[in-house]
Amino acid sequence: MRIGSILAVLAVLAGSGVPSMAGIGPVPVRVAMAAGTVCFQLDQPREVDFLQVSRCIDAGRTGAARWAGKNREPLWILAYDLHTPVKSRTYLTLKQIAYGQAFTAFTRVQGPLPLRPNVEYLVEINMGNRFARQTFTLLDDHTLISPGPGQPAGSD
């Protein structure tokens, strides 16, 4: 499809009462320690439909290859089985999620495996048309290194 065709479709949708695309895009997520547990804090309560925490296998890779599918190992996944009808899913409205926290609403759960010190991790949270991604490293003394939301690693 050509760019002109896509723009024409968007123009028609804009006047049709279909929700705008203004609600699409990134959402900040802060990674913090709370009572000795790694927590993921969103800017406001949001309906979460997917969460994954992965570890970086080869930290020597850079750019897009650093977090490519084969260079990460999922440690914890909360999701819905794609065969579950959307209308029967119970989306949880969450603002803070503790690593390993149990939720019965998700129909697909993997892990959690323990987080190891001095390893780089990536948290990904999907919220409908919105998403959050943030890297973090848990140190030996159980403190975290994580850039602020929207900042590249190493900017703190």
TITOR-72159 format. One record per residue: residue in one letter; residue number from 0; y, x, z of N, C-alpha, C, O, CB in turn. Coordinates in Angstrom, 3 decimals, m for minus. Each point is the difference from the previous one (the first is absolute). Glycine has a CB too. Layout:
REM TITOR-72159
[r 'A', NUM, [Y, X, Z], [Y, X, Z], [Y, X, Z], [Y, X, Z], [Y, X, Z]]
...
//
This chain:
REM TITOR-72159
[r 'M', 0, [m1.172, 0.853, 0.000], [1.172, m0.853, 0.000], [1.237, 0.901, 0.000], [0.052, 0.976, 0.748], [m1.293, m2.849, 0.482]]
[r 'R', 1, [2.201, 1.566, m2.031], [1.225, 0.789, m0.089], [0.935, m0.334, 1.158], [m0.079, m1.074, 0.596], [m0.151, 1.162, m3.098]]
[r 'I', 2, [1.125, 0.867, 2.806], [0.975, m0.181, 1.085], [0.847, m1.239, m0.243], [0.260, m0.758, 0.934], [m0.202, 3.237, m0.559]]
[r 'G', 3, [0.379, m2.701, m1.616], [0.815, m1.172, m0.307], [m0.729, m1.288, 0.330], [0.602, m0.944, 0.512], [0.529, 2.237, m2.304]]
[r 'S', 4, [m2.438, m1.340, 1.499], [m0.797, m1.189, 0.308], [m0.105, m0.216, 1.496], [0.081, m1.132, 0.476], [m1.370, 1.465, m2.579]]
[r 'I', 5, [1.108, 0.747, 2.847], [m0.104, m0.108, 1.459], [1.312, m0.511, 0.574], [m0.001, m0.868, 0.873], [m1.680, 2.744, m0.816]]
[r 'L', 6, [2.802, m1.344, m0.542], [1.297, m0.457, 0.486], [0.247, m1.460, m0.328], [0.595, m0.723, 0.799], [0.262, 3.031, m1.054]]
[r 'A', 7, [m1.308, m2.751, m0.913], [0.158, m1.406, m0.373], [m0.798, m0.897, 0.935], [0.490, m1.048, 0.420], [m0.133, 1.720, m2.808]]
[r 'V', 8, [m1.576, m0.272, 2.717], [m0.840, m0.776, 0.925], [0.662, m0.054, 1.366], [0.044, m1.062, 0.621], [m2.129, 1.730, m1.875]]
[r 'L', 9, [2.601, 0.459, 1.734], [0.665, 0.026, 1.302], [1.231, m0.895, 0.014], [0.272, m0.665, 0.999], [m1.113, 2.988, m0.647]]
[r 'A', 10, [1.584, m2.343, m1.449], [1.184, m0.854, m0.085], [m0.389, m1.468, 0.087], [0.687, m0.779, 0.660], [0.470, 2.514, m2.049]]
[r 'V', 11, [m2.247, m2.127, 0.735], [m0.470, m1.383, 0.053], [m0.449, m0.343, 1.416], [0.314, m1.075, 0.511], [m1.022, 1.193, m2.930]]
[r 'L', 12, [m0.030, 0.803, 3.057], [m0.473, m0.254, 1.355], [1.156, m0.114, 0.987], [m0.064, m0.793, 0.940], [m2.041, 2.008, m1.488]]
[r 'A', 13, [3.163, m0.429, 0.344], [1.142, m0.016, 0.910], [0.640, m1.382, 0.065], [0.495, m0.396, 1.055], [m0.101, 2.813, m1.551]]
[r 'G', 14, [m0.392, m3.142, m0.585], [0.604, m1.322, m0.017], [m0.983, m1.125, 0.199], [0.370, m1.168, m0.114], [1.321, 2.090, m1.356]]
[r 'S', 15, [m2.944, m0.597, 1.769], [m1.027, m1.034, 0.072], [m0.375, m0.413, 1.410], [m0.857, m0.865, 0.183], [0.018, 1.742, m2.293]]
[r 'G', 16, [1.464, m0.276, 3.103], [m0.372, m0.337, 1.370], [m1.144, 0.846, 0.515], [m0.405, m0.161, 1.151], [1.180, m2.135, m1.575]]
[r 'V', 17, [m1.314, 3.198, m0.394], [m1.046, 0.914, 0.453], [0.669, 1.026, 0.900], [1.097, 0.459, m0.316], [m2.513, m0.796, m1.795]]
[r 'P', 18, [0.778, 0.716, 3.242], [0.633, 0.963, 0.896], [0.410, 1.274, m0.734], [m0.695, 0.461, m0.905], [m0.654, m1.393, 2.785]]
[r 'S', 19, [2.492, 1.494, m1.473], [0.490, 1.216, m0.651], [m0.831, 1.195, 0.427], [m0.825, m0.089, 0.910], [3.140, m0.869, m1.008]]
[r 'M', 20, [m2.084, 2.080, m0.575], [m0.718, 1.209, 0.312], [0.724, 0.797, 1.085], [m0.381, 1.135, 0.287], [m0.522, m1.091, m2.625]]
[r 'A', 21, [1.927, m0.616, 2.936], [0.745, 0.697, 1.040], [m0.874, 0.291, 1.212], [0.301, 0.927, 0.752], [1.784, m2.035, m1.547]]
[r 'G', 22, [m3.142, 0.357, 1.008], [m0.890, 0.202, 1.139], [m1.123, 0.967, m0.279], [m0.963, 0.063, 0.764], [1.514, m2.328, m0.057]]
[r 'I', 23, [m0.451, 3.018, m1.779], [m1.049, 0.950, m0.361], [0.498, 1.400, 0.322], [1.156, 0.327, m0.269], [m2.048, m1.852, m1.563]]
[r 'G', 24, [0.039, 2.341, 2.397], [0.374, 1.388, 0.204], [m0.403, 0.545, 1.341], [m0.719, m0.648, 0.760], [2.571, 0.256, m2.265]]
[r 'P', 25, [m1.377, 1.611, 1.798], [m0.416, 0.673, 1.227], [0.656, m0.557, 1.254], [1.103, m0.545, m0.034], [m1.461, 2.558, m1.322]]
[r 'V', 26, [m0.355, m1.856, 2.454], [0.447, m0.400, 1.325], [m0.154, 1.234, 0.890], [m1.009, 0.696, m0.111], [0.342, m3.175, m0.223]]
[r 'P', 27, [1.622, 2.773, 1.206], [m0.161, 1.162, 0.868], [m1.086, m0.215, 1.047], [m0.150, m1.096, 0.540], [2.549, 1.637, m0.904]]
[r 'V', 28, [m3.152, 0.516, 0.643], [m0.978, m0.014, 1.088], [0.198, 1.282, 0.794], [0.116, 1.090, m0.560], [m1.796, m2.496, m0.773]]
[r 'R', 29, [1.714, 1.252, 2.622], [0.165, 1.136, 0.910], [m1.336, 0.261, 0.665], [m0.666, m0.931, 0.452], [3.120, 0.403, m0.051]]
[r 'V', 30, [m2.850, 1.791, m0.338], [m1.231, 0.382, 0.687], [0.411, 0.600, 1.334], [0.816, 0.920, 0.044], [m2.092, m0.505, m2.231]]
[r 'A', 31, [0.710, m0.935, 3.283], [0.392, 0.445, 1.339], [m1.211, m0.001, 0.929], [m1.030, m0.607, m0.294], [3.362, m0.296, m0.062]]
[r 'M', 32, [m2.185, 1.593, 1.478], [m1.024, m0.033, 1.046], [0.448, m0.995, 1.055], [1.160, 0.006, 0.413], [m1.846, 2.410, m0.843]]
[r 'A', 33, [m0.232, m3.273, 0.867], [0.268, m0.948, 1.079], [m1.222, 0.000, 0.905], [m1.094, m0.374, m0.423], [2.628, m1.076, m1.033]]
[r 'A', 34, [m1.351, 1.866, 2.687], [m1.092, 0.067, 0.980], [m1.182, 0.815, m0.537], [m1.157, m0.368, 0.200], [1.872, m1.866, 0.711]]
[r 'G', 35, [m0.412, 3.340, m1.591], [m1.045, 0.882, m0.507], [m0.686, m0.479, m1.262], [m1.002, 0.584, m0.412], [0.675, 0.090, 2.713]]
[r 'T', 36, [0.844, m1.731, m2.930], [m0.600, m0.570, m1.208], [0.995, 0.076, m1.148], [1.191, m0.252, 0.185], [m2.631, m1.292, 1.202]]
[r 'V', 37, [0.951, 1.891, m2.573], [0.845, 0.004, m1.188], [0.281, m1.450, m0.383], [m0.919, m0.812, m0.102], [m0.038, 3.041, m0.699]]
[r 'C', 38, [2.240, m2.548, 0.589], [0.410, m1.357, m0.368], [0.839, 0.031, m1.260], [0.725, 0.961, m0.260], [m0.783, m1.659, 2.664]]
[r 'F', 39, [m0.050, m0.367, m3.182], [0.770, m0.166, m1.221], [0.950, m1.170, 0.230], [m0.433, m1.124, 0.254], [m1.448, 2.053, m1.736]]
[r 'Q', 40, [3.186, m0.651, 1.391], [1.015, m1.004, 0.328], [0.787, m0.360, m1.257], [0.629, 0.856, m0.623], [m0.462, 0.021, 2.994]]
[r 'L', 41, [m0.215, m2.161, m2.730], [0.763, m0.504, m1.137], [1.407, m0.380, 0.456], [0.250, m0.148, 1.196], [m2.370, m0.688, m2.300]]
[r 'D', 42, [3.030, 0.680, 0.154], [1.390, m0.322, 0.323], [0.158, m1.391, 0.597], [0.939, m0.248, 0.757], [m0.242, 1.755, m2.591]]
[r 'Q', 43, [m1.604, m2.412, 1.502], [0.014, m1.371, 0.533], [m1.411, m0.549, m0.149], [m0.795, 0.565, m0.752], [3.266, m0.935, 0.153]]
[r 'P', 44, [m2.808, m0.722, 1.296], [m1.335, m0.585, m0.154], [m0.237, m0.428, m1.452], [0.847, m0.652, m0.610], [m0.784, m0.128, 3.013]]
[r 'R', 45, [m1.221, 1.154, m2.945], [m0.329, m0.311, m1.398], [m1.477, m0.381, m0.106], [m0.828, 0.439, 0.798], [2.624, 1.155, m1.624]]
[r 'E', 46, [m2.111, m2.427, m0.184], [m1.391, m0.376, m0.266], [m0.712, 1.168, m0.672], [0.336, 0.381, m1.121], [0.299, m2.828, 0.902]]
[r 'V', 47, [m1.614, 3.006, 0.908], [m0.730, 1.175, m0.480], [m1.298, m0.457, m0.651], [m0.766, m0.765, 0.586], [1.777, 2.223, 1.227]]
[r 'D', 48, [m1.252, m0.971, m3.054], [m1.263, m0.348, m0.665], [m0.905, 1.206, m0.232], [m1.145, m0.161, m0.424], [2.336, m1.714, m0.668]]
[r 'F', 49, [m0.687, 3.098, 1.369], [m0.815, 1.198, m0.201], [0.605, 1.151, 0.786], [1.216, 0.191, 0.005], [m1.927, m0.982, m2.300]]
[r 'L', 50, [m0.148, 1.554, 2.958], [0.426, 1.221, 0.675], [m1.067, 1.048, m0.208], [m1.192, m0.283, 0.120], [2.518, m1.006, 1.605]]
[r 'Q', 51, [m0.900, 2.503, m2.038], [m0.955, 1.101, m0.145], [0.631, 1.274, 0.547], [1.153, 0.314, m0.294], [m2.208, m1.400, m1.743]]
[r 'V', 52, [0.281, 1.813, 2.837], [0.390, 1.327, 0.464], [m1.001, 0.974, m0.594], [m1.210, m0.155, 0.165], [2.253, m0.729, 2.009]]
[r 'S', 53, [m0.522, 1.899, m2.872], [m0.848, 0.992, m0.671], [0.407, 1.392, 0.428], [1.145, 0.237, 0.385], [m1.462, m1.766, m2.349]]
[r 'R', 54, [m0.630, 2.449, 1.893], [0.330, 1.399, 0.259], [0.051, 0.745, m1.315], [m0.741, m0.315, m0.932], [m0.334, 0.224, 3.207]]
[r 'C', 55, [1.952, 1.080, m2.351], [0.137, 0.844, m1.178], [m1.129, 1.028, 0.024], [m0.143, 0.732, 0.979], [2.678, m1.062, m1.048]]
[r 'I', 56, [m3.342, 0.393, m0.997], [m1.130, 0.928, m0.041], [0.472, 1.417, m0.328], [m0.353, 0.939, 0.714], [m1.159, m2.823, m1.420]]
[r 'D', 57, [2.290, 2.056, m0.342], [0.498, 1.319, m0.414], [1.510, 0.011, 0.156], [0.724, m0.449, m0.889], [m2.645, 0.773, m0.744]]
[r 'A', 58, [2.401, 0.192, 2.773], [1.432, 0.012, 0.287], [0.761, 0.954, m0.908], [1.231, m0.005, m0.001], [m1.755, m0.574, 2.353]]
[r 'G', 59, [m0.181, 1.394, m3.119], [0.661, 0.921, m0.918], [0.503, m0.665, m1.265], [0.805, 0.586, m0.724], [m2.239, 1.181, 1.627]]
[r 'R', 60, [0.985, m2.962, m1.184], [0.477, m0.726, m1.185], [1.412, m0.505, 0.246], [0.399, m0.257, 1.136], [m2.757, m0.420, m1.732]]
[r 'T', 61, [3.100, 0.540, m0.488], [1.380, m0.476, 0.121], [0.230, m1.170, m0.942], [m0.830, m0.298, m0.859], [1.602, 2.602, 1.501]]
[r 'G', 62, [0.368, m2.962, m0.465], [0.380, m1.097, m0.880], [m0.978, m1.159, 0.072], [m0.584, m0.273, 1.049], [1.666, 1.921, m2.541]]
[r 'A', 63, [m1.255, m2.324, 0.366], [m0.859, m1.190, m0.065], [m1.457, 0.336, 0.296], [m0.732, m0.847, 0.513], [2.296, m0.142, m2.184]]
[r 'A', 64, [m2.001, 2.217, 1.356], [m1.394, 0.388, 0.231], [m0.332, 0.090, 1.490], [m1.166, m0.098, 0.381], [1.210, 1.344, m2.543]]
[r 'R', 65, [0.974, m1.059, 3.004], [m0.251, 0.145, 1.440], [m0.667, m1.245, 0.575], [m0.912, 0.117, 0.818], [2.890, 1.408, m0.648]]
[r 'W', 66, [m1.542, m2.708, m0.580], [m0.557, m1.237, 0.536], [m0.757, m0.790, m1.059], [m0.162, m1.213, 0.135], [2.023, 1.147, 1.512]]
[r 'A', 67, [m2.331, 0.737, m2.704], [m0.830, m0.669, m1.013], [m1.310, m0.446, 0.656], [m0.412, 0.546, 1.023], [1.439, 0.851, m2.903]]
[r 'G', 68, [m1.663, m2.380, 1.287], [m1.198, m0.607, 0.583], [m1.076, 0.969, 0.446], [m0.609, m0.202, 1.051], [1.100, m1.691, m2.463]]
[r 'K', 69, [m0.742, 2.942, 0.637], [m1.068, 0.935, 0.348], [0.424, 1.020, 1.046], [m0.845, 0.731, 0.517], [m0.051, m1.034, m2.798]]
[r 'N', 70, [2.182, 0.371, 2.607], [0.470, 0.975, 0.980], [0.290, m0.639, 1.354], [0.664, 0.603, 0.844], [0.291, 0.730, m2.714]]
[r 'R', 71, [m1.448, m2.545, 2.078], [0.174, m0.617, 1.307], [m1.281, m0.693, 0.433], [m0.784, m0.490, m0.812], [3.228, 0.188, 0.358]]
[r 'E', 72, [m2.621, 0.282, 1.759], [m1.169, m0.635, 0.586], [0.477, m1.136, 0.906], [0.692, 0.254, 0.986], [m2.039, 1.916, m1.099]]
[r 'P', 73, [0.991, m3.412, m0.204], [0.411, m1.115, 0.861], [m0.693, 0.082, 1.365], [m1.216, 0.169, 0.083], [1.588, m1.602, m2.127]]
[r 'L', 74, [0.418, 1.312, 3.101], [m0.530, 0.020, 1.359], [m0.005, m1.381, 0.637], [m0.827, m0.304, 0.860], [1.634, 2.636, m0.644]]
[r 'W', 75, [0.132, m3.158, m0.657], [0.117, m1.348, 0.565], [0.567, m0.922, m1.067], [1.039, 0.291, m0.594], [m0.705, 0.622, 2.941]]
[r 'I', 76, [m1.016, m2.022, m2.588], [0.457, m0.992, m0.981], [m0.082, m1.386, 0.628], [m1.010, m0.368, 0.598], [0.241, 1.819, m2.539]]
[r 'L', 77, [1.841, m2.205, 1.796], [0.031, m1.425, 0.333], [0.421, m0.716, m1.272], [1.061, 0.291, m0.552], [m0.497, 0.107, 3.037]]
[r 'A', 78, [m1.377, m1.325, m2.952], [0.315, m0.687, m1.250], [m0.744, m1.332, m0.039], [m0.746, m0.355, 0.913], [1.116, 2.567, m2.106]]
[r 'Y', 79, [m0.139, m2.921, 0.113], [m0.705, m1.249, m0.254], [m0.953, 0.218, m1.152], [0.337, 0.666, m0.979], [1.601, m2.045, 1.827]]
[r 'D', 80, [m3.124, 0.819, m0.733], [m0.961, 0.034, m1.096], [0.644, m0.745, m1.162], [0.472, m1.125, 0.160], [m2.509, 1.231, 1.413]]
[r 'L', 81, [2.053, 0.524, m2.738], [0.650, m0.624, m1.155], [m0.686, m1.288, m0.439], [0.580, m0.787, m0.749], [0.137, 3.045, 0.032]]
[r 'H', 82, [m1.940, m2.479, 1.176], [m0.706, m1.240, m0.342], [0.393, m1.155, 0.924], [m0.351, m1.154, m0.250], [m1.553, 2.531, m0.608]]
[r 'T', 83, [2.643, m1.050, 1.938], [0.466, m1.041, 0.906], [1.175, m0.708, m0.667], [0.969, 0.658, m0.379], [m1.737, 0.643, 2.441]]
[r 'P', 84, [0.711, m2.613, m2.215], [1.136, m0.712, m0.603], [1.284, 0.260, 0.784], [m0.004, m0.013, 1.231], [m1.563, m1.762, m2.077]]
[r 'V', 85, [2.650, 2.008, 0.137], [1.283, 0.330, 0.615], [0.410, m1.068, 1.005], [0.497, 0.326, 1.078], [0.176, 0.904, m3.154]]
[r 'K', 86, [m0.872, m2.496, 1.738], [0.427, m1.088, 0.883], [m0.775, m0.026, 1.315], [0.485, m0.569, 0.977], [0.132, m0.734, m2.998]]
[r 'S', 87, [m1.808, 1.905, 2.073], [m0.779, m0.020, 1.234], [0.246, 1.240, 0.867], [m0.571, 0.117, 1.084], [m1.152, m1.468, m2.280]]
[r 'R', 88, [2.556, 2.264, 0.732], [0.303, 1.206, 0.781], [1.060, m0.309, 1.061], [0.921, m0.785, m0.227], [m1.497, 2.242, m1.764]]
[r 'T', 89, [0.423, m0.832, 3.126], [0.983, m0.124, 1.070], [0.767, 1.309, 0.058], [m0.472, 0.973, 0.588], [m0.973, m2.615, 0.735]]
[r 'Y', 90, [2.626, 1.673, m1.929], [0.808, 1.212, 0.004], [0.680, 0.140, 1.355], [0.629, m0.935, 0.497], [m0.261, 0.771, m2.998]]
[r 'L', 91, [m0.504, 1.333, 3.081], [0.611, 0.261, 1.287], [1.428, 0.486, m0.187], [0.268, 0.832, m0.867], [m2.515, m0.294, 1.842]]
[r 'T', 92, [3.158, m1.052, m0.172], [1.379, 0.462, m0.012], [0.109, 1.052, 1.095], [m0.093, m0.303, 1.190], [1.010, m1.937, m2.067]]
[r 'L', 93, [m0.718, 3.489, 0.445], [m0.023, 1.127, 0.921], [1.257, 0.841, m0.139], [0.568, 0.113, m1.086], [m3.061, m0.096, 0.987]]
[r 'K', 94, [2.918, 0.568, 1.203], [1.102, 0.967, m0.023], [m0.511, 1.374, 0.420], [0.466, 1.013, m0.521], [1.201, m2.845, 1.031]]
[r 'Q', 95, [m2.611, 1.885, 0.417], [m0.576, 1.262, 0.444], [m1.515, m0.098, m0.025], [m0.582, m0.998, 0.424], [2.596, 1.464, 1.015]]
[r 'I', 96, [m2.641, 0.589, m1.946], [m1.449, 0.045, m0.106], [m0.458, 1.319, 0.599], [0.441, 1.065, m0.432], [m0.461, m2.538, m1.654]]
[r 'A', 97, [m0.853, 1.412, 3.070], [m0.550, 1.211, 0.611], [m1.207, 0.456, m0.807], [m0.789, m0.821, m0.465], [1.605, 0.119, 2.759]]
[r 'Y', 98, [m0.958, 2.023, m2.460], [m1.137, 0.531, m0.756], [m1.295, m0.459, 0.665], [m0.199, 0.205, 1.197], [1.551, 1.815, m1.948]]
[r 'G', 99, [m2.223, m2.637, m0.031], [m1.289, m0.474, 0.483], [0.028, m1.375, 0.631], [m1.038, m0.491, 0.444], [0.476, 2.822, m0.101]]
[r 'Q', 100, [1.722, m2.968, m0.291], [0.115, m1.330, 0.602], [m0.899, m0.984, m0.738], [m0.034, m0.010, m1.230], [2.402, 0.505, 1.946]]
[r 'A', 101, [m3.091, m1.314, 0.023], [m0.935, m0.959, m0.596], [0.720, m1.305, m0.346], [0.771, m0.537, 0.795], [m2.671, 1.565, 0.511]]
[r 'F', 102, [1.626, m1.516, m2.503], [0.529, m1.283, m0.463], [m1.149, m0.779, m0.618], [m0.656, 0.500, m0.914], [2.980, 0.471, 0.504]]
[r 'T', 103, [m2.581, m2.170, 0.882], [m1.100, m0.791, m0.541], [0.363, m0.696, m1.305], [m0.890, m0.450, m0.721], [0.090, 0.121, 3.038]]
[r 'A', 104, [2.085, 0.232, m2.636], [0.424, m0.710, m1.213], [m0.398, 0.744, m1.274], [m0.262, m0.631, m1.025], [2.168, m0.323, 2.317]]
[r 'F', 105, [m1.954, 2.286, m1.241], [m0.343, 0.764, m1.196], [m1.498, m0.084, m0.264], [m0.806, 0.169, 0.915], [2.744, 1.386, m0.502]]
[r 'T', 106, [m2.307, m1.813, m1.654], [m1.415, m0.159, m0.352], [m0.640, 1.303, m0.460], [m1.221, 0.072, m0.146], [1.713, m2.417, m0.478]]
[r 'R', 107, [0.313, 3.366, 0.395], [m0.528, 1.316, m0.366], [0.577, 1.026, 0.967], [1.206, 0.244, 0.010], [m1.434, m0.902, m2.466]]
[r 'V', 108, [m0.633, 1.252, 3.262], [0.419, 1.001, 0.977], [m0.889, 1.219, m0.170], [m1.224, m0.110, m0.055], [2.039, m1.664, 1.689]]
[r 'Q', 109, [m0.182, 2.938, m1.716], [m0.744, 1.258, m0.069], [0.599, 0.925, 1.049], [1.219, 0.153, 0.067], [m1.757, m0.432, m2.562]]
[r 'G', 110, [m0.307, 0.898, 3.314], [0.480, 0.915, 1.028], [0.494, m0.764, 1.213], [m0.354, m1.163, 0.193], [0.971, 2.815, m1.956]]
[r 'P', 111, [0.180, m1.021, 2.561], [0.718, 1.248, m0.224], [m0.811, 1.229, 0.403], [m0.774, m0.036, 0.956], [2.885, m1.212, m0.601]]
[r 'L', 112, [m1.920, 2.328, m1.095], [m0.528, 1.294, 0.389], [1.072, 0.690, 0.836], [1.185, m0.302, m0.147], [m2.662, 0.474, m1.940]]
[r 'P', 113, [1.080, 0.747, 2.960], [1.001, 0.662, 0.851], [0.988, 0.832, m0.815], [m0.360, 0.618, m1.002], [m1.320, m0.559, 2.845]]
[r 'L', 114, [2.926, m0.060, m1.391], [1.016, 0.867, m0.598], [m0.159, 1.383, 0.621], [m0.185, 0.137, 1.209], [1.804, m2.087, m1.607]]
[r 'R', 115, [m1.543, 2.974, m0.453], [m0.127, 1.379, 0.475], [1.372, 0.658, 0.010], [0.864, m0.347, m0.805], [m3.226, 0.496, m0.091]]
[r 'P', 116, [2.561, 0.794, 1.796], [1.292, 0.686, 0.023], [0.184, 0.915, m1.213], [m0.966, 0.488, m0.588], [0.918, m0.593, 3.086]]
[r 'N', 117, [1.307, 0.320, m2.851], [0.404, 0.930, m1.056], [m0.537, m0.372, m1.383], [m0.278, 0.875, m0.820], [0.357, 0.884, 2.553]]
[r 'V', 118, [m0.220, m3.038, m1.980], [m0.422, m0.525, m1.294], [1.088, m0.957, m0.471], [0.549, m0.757, 0.800], [m3.043, 0.996, m0.240]]
[r 'E', 119, [2.811, m0.209, m1.856], [1.006, m0.906, m0.536], [m0.648, m1.336, m0.369], [m1.059, m0.039, m0.626], [2.408, 2.002, m0.236]]
[r 'Y', 120, [m0.699, m3.042, 1.257], [m0.497, m1.346, m0.248], [1.045, m0.796, m0.777], [1.185, 0.334, m0.003], [m2.583, m0.248, 2.108]]
[r 'L', 121, [0.930, m1.146, m2.761], [0.869, m0.932, m0.710], [m0.360, m1.409, 0.446], [m1.168, m0.387, m0.047], [1.392, 1.951, m1.952]]
[r 'V', 122, [0.777, m2.338, 2.435], [m0.208, m1.414, 0.295], [0.613, m0.796, m1.143], [1.116, 0.281, m0.436], [m1.100, 0.109, 2.967]]
[r 'E', 123, [m0.751, m1.381, m3.011], [0.468, m0.910, m1.050], [m0.170, m1.420, 0.509], [m1.080, m0.379, 0.454], [0.469, 2.014, m2.311]]
[r 'I', 124, [1.673, m2.415, 1.782], [m0.040, m1.390, 0.446], [0.543, m0.864, m1.132], [1.108, 0.229, m0.485], [m0.826, 0.427, 2.942]]
[r 'N', 125, [m1.057, m1.643, m2.874], [0.453, m0.949, m1.027], [0.316, m1.324, 0.671], [m0.719, m0.463, 0.885], [m0.672, 1.598, m2.677]]
[r 'M', 126, [2.504, m1.739, 1.335], [0.484, m1.267, 0.549], [0.421, m0.876, m1.160], [1.196, m0.168, m0.241], [m0.433, 1.259, 2.403]]
[r 'G', 127, [m1.714, m1.650, m2.882], [0.329, m0.809, m1.172], [0.615, 0.876, m1.069], [m0.656, 0.904, m0.516], [0.997, m2.927, 1.955]]
[r 'N', 128, [0.920, 1.763, m1.780], [0.710, 0.787, m1.011], [0.675, 1.239, 0.584], [0.662, 0.740, m0.727], [m0.302, m2.841, m0.545]]
[r 'R', 129, [m0.514, 2.331, 2.551], [0.634, 1.135, 0.669], [m1.080, 1.001, 0.410], [m1.177, m0.346, 0.106], [3.081, m1.125, 0.727]]
[r 'F', 130, [m1.483, 2.718, m0.604], [m0.946, 1.025, 0.423], [0.713, 1.033, 0.860], [1.219, 0.154, m0.073], [m2.596, m0.512, m2.007]]
[r 'A', 131, [0.600, 1.061, 2.895], [0.520, 1.084, 0.828], [m0.976, 1.163, m0.093], [m1.215, m0.194, 0.038], [2.395, m1.425, 1.547]]
[r 'R', 132, [m0.642, 2.829, m1.709], [m0.809, 1.221, m0.040], [0.709, 1.055, 0.824], [1.218, 0.154, m0.087], [m2.160, m0.714, m2.207]]
[r 'Q', 133, [0.172, 1.291, 3.099], [0.591, 1.069, 0.794], [m1.070, 1.027, 0.339], [m1.138, m0.353, 0.311], [2.858, m1.233, 0.637]]
[r 'T', 134, [m1.345, 2.867, m1.010], [m0.904, 1.064, 0.409], [0.276, 0.358, 1.457], [1.100, m0.211, 0.511], [m1.220, 1.098, m2.884]]
[r 'F', 135, [m0.899, m0.342, 3.027], [0.168, 0.478, 1.368], [m1.087, 1.016, 0.315], [m1.052, 0.027, m0.638], [2.099, m2.219, 1.331]]
[r 'T', 136, [m0.772, 3.029, 0.305], [m0.961, 0.990, 0.487], [m0.043, m0.106, 1.512], [1.042, m0.008, 0.655], [m0.619, 1.568, m2.624]]
[r 'L', 137, [m1.618, m1.640, 2.523], [m0.218, m0.025, 1.442], [m0.238, 1.440, 0.433], [m0.898, 0.655, m0.528], [m0.075, m3.033, 0.494]]
[r 'L', 138, [1.754, 2.885, 0.980], [m0.125, 1.390, 0.443], [m0.976, 0.129, 1.165], [m0.434, m1.000, 0.573], [2.776, 1.423, m1.335]]
[r 'D', 139, [m2.683, 0.819, 1.105], [m0.940, 0.264, 1.093], [0.426, m0.624, 1.316], [m0.839, m0.451, 0.779], [0.247, 2.555, m1.909]]
[r 'D', 140, [1.905, m2.130, 1.383], [0.495, m0.540, 1.272], [0.220, m1.515, m0.062], [0.676, m0.567, 0.858], [0.408, 2.775, m0.406]]
[r 'H', 141, [m1.653, m2.859, m1.466], [0.074, m1.462, m0.199], [1.416, m0.496, m0.274], [0.326, m1.149, 0.301], [m2.290, 0.931, 1.192]]
[r 'T', 142, [2.804, 1.079, m2.062], [1.292, m0.447, m0.505], [m0.129, m0.165, m1.508], [m0.955, 0.480, m0.609], [2.231, 0.695, 2.487]]
[r 'L', 143, [m0.316, m1.852, m2.465], [m0.029, m0.289, m1.430], [1.112, 0.727, m0.733], [1.091, 0.207, 0.530], [m2.091, m2.430, m0.038]]
[r 'I', 144, [0.697, 2.602, m1.719], [1.017, 0.422, m0.938], [m0.031, m1.031, m1.117], [m1.028, m0.198, m0.647], [0.814, 2.706, 1.232]]
[r 'S', 145, [1.343, m3.159, m0.805], [0.086, m0.991, m1.059], [1.450, m0.092, m0.435], [0.887, m0.164, 0.838], [m2.877, m1.129, 0.062]]
[r 'P', 146, [2.248, 1.398, m2.210], [1.381, m0.203, m0.440], [0.402, m1.436, 0.278], [m0.851, m0.878, 0.139], [0.613, 2.648, m1.926]]
[r 'G', 147, [1.537, m2.002, 1.868], [0.480, m1.362, 0.186], [m0.336, m0.831, m1.213], [m0.238, 0.560, m1.071], [2.082, 0.250, 2.547]]
[r 'P', 148, [m1.875, m2.145, m1.353], [m0.295, m0.858, m1.153], [0.921, 0.308, m1.163], [1.217, 0.089, 0.160], [m2.016, m1.869, 1.385]]
[r 'G', 149, [0.205, 1.940, m2.714], [0.756, 0.251, m1.210], [0.399, 1.443, m0.200], [0.688, 0.317, m0.970], [0.116, m2.591, 1.169]]
[r 'Q', 150, [m1.223, 3.169, 0.703], [0.331, 1.413, m0.144], [m1.238, 0.775, m0.424], [m1.104, m0.329, 0.432], [2.915, 0.124, 1.309]]
[r 'P', 151, [m1.654, 1.224, m2.575], [m1.144, 0.814, m0.374], [m0.489, 0.842, 1.159], [0.773, 0.303, 0.909], [0.064, m0.259, m3.236]]
[r 'A', 152, [m2.093, 0.338, 2.317], [m0.559, 0.849, 1.049], [0.800, 1.285, 0.086], [0.428, 0.546, m1.017], [m2.721, m1.526, 0.666]]
[r 'G', 153, [2.493, 1.461, 1.573], [0.730, 1.234, 0.198], [1.496, m0.169, 0.098], [0.720, 0.995, 0.079], [m2.519, 0.098, m1.266]]
[r 'S', 154, [2.300, m2.330, 1.185], [1.451, m0.216, 0.049], [0.518, m0.154, 1.417], [1.213, m0.032, 0.208], [m1.362, m1.036, m2.428]]
[r 'D', 155, [m0.745, 0.970, 3.208], [0.453, m0.138, 1.401], [0.481, 1.323, 0.530], [0.418, 0.087, 1.155], [m2.024, m1.950, m0.789]]
//
